[in-house]
Amino acid sequence: MNVVEKILAKKSGRKAVAAGEVITCPVDLMVMHDLSASFVIKVFESEMPGATIADPTKIVFAFDHNFAPATREAAEALAAVRKFASRHHIRHLFESGCGSIHHVILEAGLAAPGMVIVGCDSHTPVYGALGAFATGIGNDSMAALGFANGCGWFRVPEAIRIDLHGETASHVTPRDVSQYLIGRIGEDGAIYKAIEYAGLYIERLEMSDRGLFPLQAIDVGGKCGFINPDGKTAEFARSLLGHDRFELHCNDPGTRYEDVIDIDVSRIEPQIACPPTVGNVKPVEAVAGLAIDVAEAGGSTGGRLSDIRTLARALAGRTVHPRVRLQVVPASRGVYLAALREGLLEQLHVAGANIFPPSAGSNQAFNMGALAADEVMISTQARNFPGRNGHPDARHFLASPLTVAASALRGEITDPRGLA
């Protein structure tokens, strides 16, 4: 069995499971940001009168979209979630300004190897980098199965393996590689599959970079993504949890896959996802020269400490192009504090960047980042659908922090290989 099958077998009380079987099992963690929490609570209270929460310790709310509610409606929605949490003794509630949900949960030590984690956010598979089975579910399932019964049902997914090897060229980052895979596999290329990211390239990556791969599994239709746990996984888990009371489930020798995709990362150039979808991926040079209005480092796929360091190095002694509004959004309070102590935020401020509170950033433009018609944005965000960040005629490009930095300096989409 592979990692996912082993976890689902153990949690469902069976010796083995096979792809295609439908199983039910307890879930260890249910994660929701402020928007999904509000929807799930409405289902729970309006459709399930008299129901009780099976285990409030397994529920996590993180207010990452509204870091400072801009409307009365938004403020009231957050207040309703707070009241619900208090009424049902849900103690894992992270307030506005906590950061982007999955970064917050990892930093708080709430996720561990071997867990079954469900969330009403499509990027929940990120915990697969930690050796967990993690997937997104709908609001109704979260309310009826998760809240009321503490369990979920799953069809055991077929597994495909993406074997990444070689060394990347200069100025090609893990984000470029993960984005390349979306274009290569296609947005419907792995529907309901468990995607294993493997090979020497993955093994050499730091854990924060490994997370980019299962996080974006949903963008090719995957049910989940995972990386076979190793020593780095165990060390990372211990650093988060402060103990080693967790179980690493590893692939059995000779694990079978529905498909194996071989990727030589040395052949990959800096990549960019062009409107209108995340799968419209091209080499950056194909769209270089297009003037931009907004650049951003933030979101579930950005705003990490390594991203902020990359920006600061690129902007050292330079100034953001006068036409560009550069938005820097730390992924968590821990990242914010570390960047503050290293002097990175001061350096970026002096270069002309605007520093925002830890949050989901301009994702869906709840507090920031709304675009006017015909404006162009380049960011490390995860989504670029028309209208997601403001006017439907605006254009949003997704790229690595290095490409974002180069573009912010030049005032146009720029191949980072030209950055001195």
LOMI-843064 format. One record per residue (C-alpha): residue number from 1; x, y, z. Coordinates in nm, 3 decimals, decimal comma. Example, Ala and Ser with C-alpha at 12.3 -4.5 7.8 and 13.67 -1.06 7.14 Angstrom:
// residues 2
+-----+---------+---------+---------+
| pos |       x |       y |       z |
+-----+---------+---------+---------+
|   1 |   1,230 |  -0,450 |   0,780 |
|   2 |   1,367 |  -0,106 |   0,714 |
+-----+---------+---------+---------+
***
This chain:
// residues 420
+-----+---------+---------+---------+
| pos |       x |       y |       z |
+-----+---------+---------+---------+
|   1 |   0,000 |   0,000 |   0,000 |
|   2 |   0,099 |   0,361 |  -0,042 |
|   3 |   0,098 |   0,629 |   0,230 |
|   4 |  -0,263 |   0,734 |   0,169 |
|   5 |  -0,393 |   0,377 |   0,167 |
|   6 |  -0,207 |   0,295 |   0,488 |
|   7 |  -0,351 |   0,596 |   0,669 |
|   8 |  -0,707 |   0,526 |   0,552 |
|   9 |  -0,674 |   0,159 |   0,641 |
|  10 |  -0,556 |   0,229 |   0,994 |
|  11 |  -0,814 |   0,501 |   1,058 |
|  12 |  -1,097 |   0,280 |   0,932 |
|  13 |  -0,983 |  -0,012 |   1,149 |
|  14 |  -0,881 |  -0,235 |   0,860 |
|  15 |  -0,562 |  -0,416 |   0,770 |
|  16 |  -0,575 |  -0,295 |   0,411 |
|  17 |  -0,775 |  -0,089 |   0,165 |
|  18 |  -0,760 |  -0,076 |  -0,213 |
|  19 |  -0,825 |   0,195 |  -0,470 |
|  20 |  -1,194 |   0,230 |  -0,549 |
|  21 |  -1,322 |   0,113 |  -0,210 |
|  22 |  -1,546 |   0,349 |  -0,012 |
|  23 |  -1,457 |   0,375 |   0,354 |
|  24 |  -1,566 |   0,578 |   0,654 |
|  25 |  -1,327 |   0,679 |   0,928 |
|  26 |  -1,276 |   0,934 |   1,204 |
|  27 |  -1,111 |   1,261 |   1,105 |
|  28 |  -0,839 |   1,415 |   1,318 |
|  29 |  -0,871 |   1,777 |   1,214 |
|  30 |  -1,137 |   1,993 |   1,046 |
|  31 |  -1,004 |   2,324 |   0,915 |
|  32 |  -1,196 |   2,628 |   0,792 |
|  33 |  -1,115 |   2,989 |   0,720 |
|  34 |  -1,357 |   3,266 |   0,807 |
|  35 |  -1,560 |   3,240 |   0,486 |
|  36 |  -1,610 |   2,863 |   0,490 |
|  37 |  -1,666 |   2,859 |   0,867 |
|  38 |  -1,956 |   3,098 |   0,820 |
|  39 |  -2,114 |   2,877 |   0,552 |
|  40 |  -2,069 |   2,553 |   0,748 |
|  41 |  -2,218 |   2,707 |   1,061 |
|  42 |  -2,525 |   2,819 |   0,866 |
|  43 |  -2,576 |   2,463 |   0,739 |
|  44 |  -2,524 |   2,316 |   1,086 |
|  45 |  -2,768 |   2,554 |   1,255 |
|  46 |  -3,037 |   2,579 |   0,987 |
|  47 |  -3,039 |   2,224 |   0,849 |
|  48 |  -2,953 |   2,029 |   1,165 |
|  49 |  -3,151 |   2,180 |   1,452 |
|  50 |  -3,059 |   2,030 |   1,786 |
|  51 |  -2,738 |   1,871 |   1,658 |
|  52 |  -2,429 |   1,880 |   1,877 |
|  53 |  -2,058 |   1,896 |   1,799 |
|  54 |  -1,899 |   1,553 |   1,830 |
|  55 |  -1,551 |   1,676 |   1,925 |
|  56 |  -1,482 |   2,051 |   1,937 |
|  57 |  -1,108 |   1,992 |   1,987 |
|  58 |  -1,083 |   1,876 |   1,624 |
|  59 |  -1,225 |   2,195 |   1,475 |
|  60 |  -1,007 |   2,490 |   1,372 |
|  61 |  -1,123 |   2,831 |   1,252 |
|  62 |  -0,871 |   3,081 |   1,112 |
|  63 |  -0,978 |   3,430 |   1,006 |
|  64 |  -0,743 |   3,480 |   0,714 |
|  65 |  -0,951 |   3,658 |   0,448 |
|  66 |  -1,080 |   3,939 |   0,671 |
|  67 |  -0,776 |   4,069 |   0,855 |
|  68 |  -0,967 |   4,391 |   0,929 |
|  69 |  -1,335 |   4,368 |   0,824 |
|  70 |  -1,415 |   4,648 |   0,581 |
|  71 |  -1,796 |   4,615 |   0,593 |
|  72 |  -2,064 |   4,565 |   0,853 |
|  73 |  -2,160 |   4,235 |   0,687 |
|  74 |  -1,805 |   4,104 |   0,718 |
|  75 |  -1,780 |   4,211 |   1,082 |
|  76 |  -2,110 |   4,042 |   1,164 |
|  77 |  -2,003 |   3,721 |   0,991 |
|  78 |  -1,687 |   3,705 |   1,203 |
|  79 |  -1,886 |   3,782 |   1,517 |
|  80 |  -2,124 |   3,494 |   1,439 |
|  81 |  -1,831 |   3,251 |   1,407 |
|  82 |  -1,686 |   3,374 |   1,738 |
|  83 |  -2,020 |   3,323 |   1,914 |
|  84 |  -2,059 |   2,976 |   1,764 |
|  85 |  -1,709 |   2,880 |   1,876 |
|  86 |  -1,776 |   3,004 |   2,229 |
|  87 |  -2,113 |   2,831 |   2,247 |
|  88 |  -1,968 |   2,496 |   2,137 |
|  89 |  -1,636 |   2,522 |   2,325 |
|  90 |  -1,422 |   2,537 |   2,008 |
|  91 |  -1,095 |   2,672 |   2,138 |
|  92 |  -0,889 |   2,664 |   1,817 |
|  93 |  -0,996 |   2,998 |   1,675 |
|  94 |  -0,723 |   3,212 |   1,520 |
|  95 |  -0,824 |   3,576 |   1,497 |
|  96 |  -0,788 |   3,828 |   1,216 |
|  97 |  -0,423 |   3,893 |   1,140 |
|  98 |  -0,319 |   3,534 |   1,218 |
|  99 |  -0,202 |   3,463 |   0,864 |
| 100 |  -0,302 |   3,225 |   0,584 |
| 101 |  -0,495 |   2,929 |   0,725 |
| 102 |  -0,268 |   2,635 |   0,644 |
| 103 |   0,050 |   2,819 |   0,743 |
| 104 |  -0,120 |   2,909 |   1,071 |
| 105 |  -0,225 |   2,551 |   1,145 |
| 106 |   0,121 |   2,412 |   1,073 |
| 107 |   0,290 |   2,682 |   1,279 |
| 108 |   0,056 |   2,607 |   1,571 |
| 109 |   0,152 |   2,239 |   1,567 |
| 110 |  -0,202 |   2,116 |   1,504 |
| 111 |  -0,124 |   1,894 |   1,204 |
| 112 |   0,085 |   1,578 |   1,230 |
| 113 |   0,196 |   1,284 |   1,017 |
| 114 |  -0,060 |   1,005 |   0,990 |
| 115 |  -0,360 |   1,232 |   1,042 |
| 116 |  -0,679 |   1,249 |   0,837 |
| 117 |  -0,740 |   1,620 |   0,778 |
| 118 |  -1,039 |   1,769 |   0,598 |
| 119 |  -1,104 |   2,131 |   0,513 |
| 120 |  -1,347 |   2,348 |   0,321 |
| 121 |  -1,054 |   2,499 |   0,135 |
| 122 |  -0,931 |   2,343 |  -0,186 |
| 123 |  -0,568 |   2,371 |  -0,080 |
| 124 |  -0,612 |   2,146 |   0,224 |
| 125 |  -0,400 |   1,873 |   0,054 |
| 126 |  -0,091 |   2,074 |   0,159 |
| 127 |  -0,063 |   1,858 |   0,473 |
| 128 |   0,030 |   1,568 |   0,246 |
| 129 |   0,384 |   1,706 |   0,259 |
| 130 |   0,380 |   1,617 |   0,628 |
| 131 |   0,273 |   1,257 |   0,566 |
| 132 |  -0,098 |   1,311 |   0,632 |
| 133 |  -0,404 |   1,230 |   0,422 |
| 134 |  -0,563 |   1,568 |   0,364 |
| 135 |  -0,839 |   1,674 |   0,127 |
| 136 |  -1,107 |   1,933 |   0,071 |
| 137 |  -1,475 |   1,862 |   0,136 |
| 138 |  -1,800 |   2,054 |   0,095 |
| 139 |  -1,983 |   2,262 |   0,353 |
| 140 |  -2,267 |   2,010 |   0,394 |
| 141 |  -2,028 |   1,720 |   0,451 |
| 142 |  -1,832 |   1,922 |   0,704 |
| 143 |  -2,147 |   2,007 |   0,898 |
| 144 |  -2,322 |   1,669 |   0,886 |
| 145 |  -2,031 |   1,425 |   0,900 |
| 146 |  -1,751 |   1,632 |   1,049 |
| 147 |  -1,917 |   1,854 |   1,306 |
| 148 |  -2,192 |   1,615 |   1,413 |
| 149 |  -2,011 |   1,282 |   1,384 |
| 150 |  -1,638 |   1,353 |   1,371 |
| 151 |  -1,595 |   1,137 |   1,063 |
| 152 |  -1,582 |   1,140 |   0,686 |
| 153 |  -1,631 |   0,904 |   0,395 |
| 154 |  -1,381 |   0,865 |   0,115 |
| 155 |  -1,338 |   0,664 |  -0,199 |
| 156 |  -0,980 |   0,540 |  -0,184 |
| 157 |  -0,809 |   0,717 |  -0,475 |
| 158 |  -0,591 |   0,565 |  -0,743 |
| 159 |  -0,233 |   0,687 |  -0,712 |
| 160 |  -0,008 |   0,843 |  -0,972 |
| 161 |   0,358 |   0,921 |  -0,915 |
| 162 |   0,541 |   1,225 |  -1,045 |
| 163 |   0,913 |   1,153 |  -1,041 |
| 164 |   1,114 |   1,474 |  -1,044 |
| 165 |   1,489 |   1,457 |  -1,095 |
| 166 |   1,779 |   1,674 |  -1,207 |
| 167 |   1,885 |   2,019 |  -1,090 |
| 168 |   1,704 |   2,339 |  -1,176 |
| 169 |   1,874 |   2,611 |  -1,376 |
| 170 |   1,957 |   2,951 |  -1,231 |
| 171 |   1,651 |   3,159 |  -1,132 |
| 172 |   1,417 |   2,858 |  -1,148 |
| 173 |   1,244 |   2,806 |  -0,813 |
| 174 |   1,022 |   2,533 |  -0,663 |
| 175 |   0,720 |   2,751 |  -0,747 |
| 176 |   0,824 |   2,743 |  -1,113 |
| 177 |   0,843 |   2,364 |  -1,099 |
| 178 |   0,508 |   2,320 |  -0,923 |
| 179 |   0,345 |   2,561 |  -1,166 |
| 180 |   0,500 |   2,384 |  -1,464 |
| 181 |   0,340 |   2,059 |  -1,346 |
| 182 |  -0,007 |   2,214 |  -1,358 |
| 183 |   0,043 |   2,309 |  -1,721 |
| 184 |   0,204 |   1,975 |  -1,805 |
| 185 |  -0,060 |   1,753 |  -1,640 |
| 186 |  -0,359 |   1,977 |  -1,718 |
| 187 |  -0,638 |   2,103 |  -1,496 |
| 188 |  -0,835 |   1,781 |  -1,544 |
| 189 |  -0,537 |   1,550 |  -1,578 |
| 190 |  -0,553 |   1,381 |  -1,237 |
| 191 |  -0,916 |   1,389 |  -1,129 |
| 192 |  -0,968 |   1,219 |  -0,791 |
| 193 |  -0,614 |   1,084 |  -0,790 |
| 194 |  -0,369 |   1,064 |  -0,503 |
| 195 |  -0,063 |   1,237 |  -0,646 |
| 196 |   0,273 |   1,136 |  -0,506 |
| 197 |   0,554 |   1,386 |  -0,563 |
| 198 |   0,881 |   1,196 |  -0,557 |
| 199 |   1,237 |   1,177 |  -0,684 |
| 200 |   1,571 |   1,326 |  -0,590 |
| 201 |   1,452 |   1,681 |  -0,663 |
| 202 |   1,174 |   1,654 |  -0,404 |
| 203 |   1,401 |   1,480 |  -0,153 |
| 204 |   1,650 |   1,770 |  -0,168 |
| 205 |   1,387 |   2,037 |  -0,103 |
| 206 |   1,327 |   2,197 |   0,235 |
| 207 |   0,989 |   2,121 |   0,388 |
| 208 |   0,842 |   2,465 |   0,316 |
| 209 |   0,916 |   2,416 |  -0,054 |
| 210 |   0,790 |   2,058 |  -0,055 |
| 211 |   0,453 |   2,189 |   0,059 |
| 212 |   0,399 |   2,377 |  -0,267 |
| 213 |   0,344 |   2,050 |  -0,452 |
| 214 |   0,056 |   1,876 |  -0,265 |
| 215 |  -0,090 |   2,223 |  -0,201 |
| 216 |  -0,146 |   2,260 |  -0,575 |
| 217 |  -0,270 |   1,903 |  -0,632 |
| 218 |  -0,625 |   2,035 |  -0,658 |
| 219 |  -0,525 |   2,243 |  -0,960 |
| 220 |  -0,496 |   1,926 |  -1,169 |
| 221 |  -0,810 |   1,772 |  -1,015 |
| 222 |  -0,633 |   1,563 |  -0,750 |
| 223 |  -0,812 |   1,431 |  -0,444 |
| 224 |  -0,494 |   1,467 |  -0,243 |
| 225 |  -0,119 |   1,501 |  -0,280 |
| 226 |   0,156 |   1,347 |  -0,070 |
| 227 |   0,528 |   1,298 |  -0,031 |
| 228 |   0,662 |   0,972 |   0,106 |
| 229 |   0,788 |   1,065 |   0,457 |
| 230 |   1,160 |   1,066 |   0,530 |
| 231 |   1,401 |   1,200 |   0,789 |
| 232 |   1,325 |   1,560 |   0,696 |
| 233 |   0,955 |   1,493 |   0,750 |
| 234 |   1,017 |   1,350 |   1,096 |
| 235 |   1,248 |   1,635 |   1,197 |
| 236 |   1,001 |   1,896 |   1,073 |
| 237 |   0,712 |   1,729 |   1,255 |
| 238 |   0,910 |   1,719 |   1,580 |
| 239 |   0,995 |   2,089 |   1,545 |
| 240 |   0,627 |   2,177 |   1,505 |
| 241 |   0,481 |   1,942 |   1,763 |
| 242 |   0,755 |   1,945 |   2,025 |
| 243 |   0,737 |   1,566 |   2,055 |
| 244 |   0,771 |   1,251 |   1,847 |
| 245 |   0,437 |   1,089 |   1,932 |
| 246 |   0,331 |   1,051 |   1,572 |
| 247 |   0,341 |   0,772 |   1,317 |
| 248 |   0,510 |   0,794 |   0,980 |
| 249 |   0,331 |   0,580 |   0,725 |
| 250 |   0,562 |   0,506 |   0,431 |
| 251 |   0,505 |   0,340 |   0,095 |
| 252 |   0,551 |  -0,034 |   0,084 |
| 253 |   0,828 |  -0,160 |  -0,144 |
| 254 |   0,696 |  -0,219 |  -0,494 |
| 255 |   0,401 |   0,019 |  -0,454 |
| 256 |   0,198 |   0,022 |  -0,776 |
| 257 |   0,075 |   0,333 |  -0,954 |
| 258 |  -0,185 |   0,395 |  -1,219 |
| 259 |   0,069 |   0,613 |  -1,397 |
| 260 |   0,424 |   0,740 |  -1,349 |
| 261 |   0,524 |   1,076 |  -1,495 |
| 262 |   0,894 |   1,147 |  -1,534 |
| 263 |   1,009 |   1,510 |  -1,515 |
| 264 |   1,361 |   1,642 |  -1,570 |
| 265 |   1,355 |   1,972 |  -1,382 |
| 266 |   1,673 |   2,091 |  -1,553 |
| 267 |   1,463 |   2,154 |  -1,865 |
| 268 |   1,219 |   2,386 |  -1,689 |
| 269 |   1,235 |   2,763 |  -1,738 |
| 270 |   1,080 |   3,029 |  -1,511 |
| 271 |   0,703 |   2,981 |  -1,545 |
| 272 |   0,395 |   3,201 |  -1,527 |
| 273 |   0,024 |   3,115 |  -1,514 |
| 274 |  -0,167 |   3,350 |  -1,742 |
| 275 |  -0,534 |   3,448 |  -1,729 |
| 276 |  -0,793 |   3,310 |  -1,721 |
| 277 |  -0,690 |   2,991 |  -1,532 |
| 278 |  -0,410 |   2,840 |  -1,328 |
| 279 |  -0,351 |   2,584 |  -1,601 |
| 280 |  -0,264 |   2,839 |  -1,868 |
| 281 |   0,105 |   2,806 |  -1,789 |
| 282 |   0,382 |   2,942 |  -2,013 |
| 283 |   0,749 |   3,032 |  -1,984 |
| 284 |   0,776 |   3,386 |  -1,844 |
| 285 |   0,956 |   3,504 |  -2,156 |
| 286 |   0,636 |   3,441 |  -2,357 |
| 287 |   0,460 |   3,734 |  -2,186 |
| 288 |   0,759 |   3,944 |  -2,077 |
| 289 |   0,718 |   4,315 |  -2,137 |
| 290 |   0,352 |   4,343 |  -2,037 |
| 291 |   0,312 |   4,646 |  -1,806 |
| 292 |   0,184 |   4,572 |  -1,456 |
| 293 |   0,007 |   4,777 |  -1,191 |
| 294 |   0,026 |   4,549 |  -0,886 |
| 295 |   0,280 |   4,294 |  -0,764 |
| 296 |   0,226 |   4,079 |  -0,457 |
| 297 |   0,402 |   3,820 |  -0,246 |
| 298 |   0,144 |   3,648 |  -0,029 |
| 299 |  -0,134 |   3,392 |  -0,013 |
| 300 |  -0,137 |   3,019 |   0,048 |
| 301 |   0,139 |   2,973 |  -0,211 |
| 302 |   0,340 |   3,280 |  -0,108 |
| 303 |   0,438 |   3,505 |   0,180 |
| 304 |   0,671 |   3,250 |   0,335 |
| 305 |   0,990 |   3,373 |   0,500 |
| 306 |   1,191 |   3,243 |   0,204 |
| 307 |   0,970 |   3,444 |  -0,033 |
| 308 |   1,020 |   3,763 |   0,166 |
| 309 |   1,395 |   3,704 |   0,177 |
| 310 |   1,393 |   3,661 |  -0,202 |
| 311 |   1,211 |   3,991 |  -0,246 |
| 312 |   1,443 |   4,173 |  -0,008 |
| 313 |   1,756 |   4,042 |  -0,183 |
| 314 |   1,623 |   4,141 |  -0,526 |
| 315 |   1,520 |   4,489 |  -0,410 |
| 316 |   1,832 |   4,563 |  -0,203 |
| 317 |   1,948 |   4,914 |  -0,289 |
| 318 |   1,672 |   4,951 |  -0,550 |
| 319 |   1,327 |   5,102 |  -0,572 |
| 320 |   0,998 |   4,958 |  -0,691 |
| 321 |   0,893 |   5,096 |  -1,030 |
| 322 |   0,679 |   5,411 |  -0,978 |
| 323 |   0,385 |   5,257 |  -1,165 |
| 324 |   0,378 |   4,945 |  -0,944 |
| 325 |   0,212 |   4,887 |  -0,609 |
| 326 |   0,413 |   4,610 |  -0,440 |
| 327 |   0,216 |   4,427 |  -0,170 |
| 328 |   0,399 |   4,208 |   0,082 |
| 329 |   0,182 |   3,981 |   0,295 |
| 330 |   0,357 |   3,752 |   0,547 |
| 331 |   0,199 |   3,406 |   0,561 |
| 332 |   0,178 |   3,399 |   0,942 |
| 333 |   0,260 |   3,598 |   1,253 |
| 334 |   0,570 |   3,386 |   1,295 |
| 335 |   0,687 |   3,478 |   0,947 |
| 336 |   0,607 |   3,844 |   1,012 |
| 337 |   0,809 |   3,843 |   1,334 |
| 338 |   1,105 |   3,667 |   1,174 |
| 339 |   1,104 |   3,907 |   0,879 |
| 340 |   1,084 |   4,199 |   1,121 |
| 341 |   1,378 |   4,075 |   1,326 |
| 342 |   1,588 |   4,018 |   1,014 |
| 343 |   1,521 |   4,372 |   0,897 |
| 344 |   1,352 |   4,247 |   0,578 |
| 345 |   1,033 |   4,446 |   0,624 |
| 346 |   1,224 |   4,769 |   0,677 |
| 347 |   1,431 |   4,700 |   0,366 |
| 348 |   1,119 |   4,634 |   0,159 |
| 349 |   0,943 |   4,940 |   0,299 |
| 350 |   1,237 |   5,160 |   0,202 |
| 351 |   1,228 |   5,008 |  -0,148 |
| 352 |   0,865 |   5,118 |  -0,183 |
| 353 |   0,668 |   4,808 |  -0,082 |
| 354 |   0,351 |   4,819 |   0,126 |
| 355 |   0,354 |   4,570 |   0,416 |
| 356 |   0,019 |   4,415 |   0,511 |
| 357 |  -0,087 |   4,210 |   0,814 |
| 358 |  -0,044 |   3,832 |   0,801 |
| 359 |  -0,344 |   3,702 |   0,605 |
| 360 |  -0,459 |   3,548 |   0,279 |
| 361 |  -0,359 |   3,874 |   0,113 |
| 362 |  -0,549 |   3,983 |  -0,196 |
| 363 |  -0,717 |   3,643 |  -0,233 |
| 364 |  -1,073 |   3,732 |  -0,336 |
| 365 |  -0,995 |   4,096 |  -0,244 |
| 366 |  -1,180 |   4,100 |   0,086 |
| 367 |  -0,955 |   4,355 |   0,254 |
| 368 |  -0,700 |   4,448 |  -0,012 |
| 369 |  -0,581 |   4,408 |  -0,367 |
| 370 |  -0,899 |   4,470 |  -0,565 |
| 371 |  -0,821 |   4,548 |  -0,928 |
| 372 |  -0,992 |   4,797 |  -1,157 |
| 373 |  -1,082 |   4,719 |  -1,516 |
| 374 |  -0,776 |   4,667 |  -1,736 |
| 375 |  -0,533 |   4,661 |  -1,442 |
| 376 |  -0,267 |   4,390 |  -1,442 |
| 377 |  -0,136 |   4,205 |  -1,138 |
| 378 |   0,144 |   3,954 |  -1,092 |
| 379 |   0,155 |   3,761 |  -0,766 |
| 380 |   0,249 |   3,445 |  -0,580 |
| 381 |  -0,120 |   3,379 |  -0,512 |
| 382 |  -0,280 |   3,045 |  -0,604 |
| 383 |  -0,569 |   3,154 |  -0,825 |
| 384 |  -0,619 |   3,396 |  -1,114 |
| 385 |  -0,979 |   3,347 |  -1,228 |
| 386 |  -1,152 |   3,655 |  -1,381 |
| 387 |  -1,317 |   3,869 |  -1,116 |
| 388 |  -1,155 |   3,688 |  -0,824 |
| 389 |  -0,949 |   3,995 |  -0,736 |
| 390 |  -1,182 |   4,268 |  -0,851 |
| 391 |  -1,304 |   4,364 |  -1,196 |
| 392 |  -1,355 |   4,069 |  -1,436 |
| 393 |  -1,164 |   4,257 |  -1,706 |
| 394 |  -0,852 |   4,281 |  -1,489 |
| 395 |  -0,571 |   4,034 |  -1,561 |
| 396 |  -0,389 |   3,834 |  -1,295 |
| 397 |  -0,066 |   3,640 |  -1,356 |
| 398 |   0,082 |   3,387 |  -1,111 |
| 399 |   0,456 |   3,343 |  -1,071 |
| 400 |   0,744 |   3,279 |  -0,834 |
| 401 |   0,855 |   3,541 |  -0,580 |
| 402 |   1,169 |   3,597 |  -0,788 |
| 403 |   0,965 |   3,675 |  -1,099 |
| 404 |   0,736 |   3,899 |  -0,893 |
| 405 |   1,040 |   4,089 |  -0,762 |
| 406 |   1,194 |   4,134 |  -1,108 |
| 407 |   0,861 |   4,252 |  -1,246 |
| 408 |   0,804 |   4,499 |  -0,961 |
| 409 |   1,142 |   4,657 |  -1,033 |
| 410 |   1,089 |   4,692 |  -1,407 |
| 411 |   0,720 |   4,778 |  -1,406 |
| 412 |   0,646 |   4,495 |  -1,647 |
| 413 |   0,642 |   4,117 |  -1,645 |
| 414 |   1,010 |   4,028 |  -1,642 |
| 415 |   1,204 |   3,708 |  -1,688 |
| 416 |   1,403 |   3,684 |  -1,361 |
| 417 |   1,703 |   3,554 |  -1,554 |
| 418 |   1,757 |   3,912 |  -1,665 |
| 419 |   1,774 |   4,036 |  -1,305 |
| 420 |   2,131 |   4,135 |  -1,222 |
+-----+---------+---------+---------+
***
